[in-house]
Amino acid sequence: MIDPQLQGINWIREREKSSGLEVTRLTPETMSQAIKILERSVEQGKPVLIENLENSIDASIAPIYGR
């Protein structure tokens, strides 16, 4: 979603807060932490919000979002 005013992100955060929403970013500095968050969330069935994605998604998480 393209959300320049952050209204959509705030709505998602509030709506999924009770479900244990995890929020992460896929930057080179946080990639290892983001992968751990994604794996843990998928295993536990929790929602994940990935913020500030670039035009391409790193191939290391393709198995996760490909399901």
Number of C-alpha atoms within 10 A of each C-alpha: 8 8 10 8 8 9 10 13 16 11 11 12 18 12 11 15 12 8 12 14 17 18 14 18 16 19 15 9 9 11 16 12 13 21 17 11 16 22 13 14 16 14 9 10 11 14 15 19 15 12 13 13 12 9 6 6 11 13 8 10 15 10 8 12 9 6 5
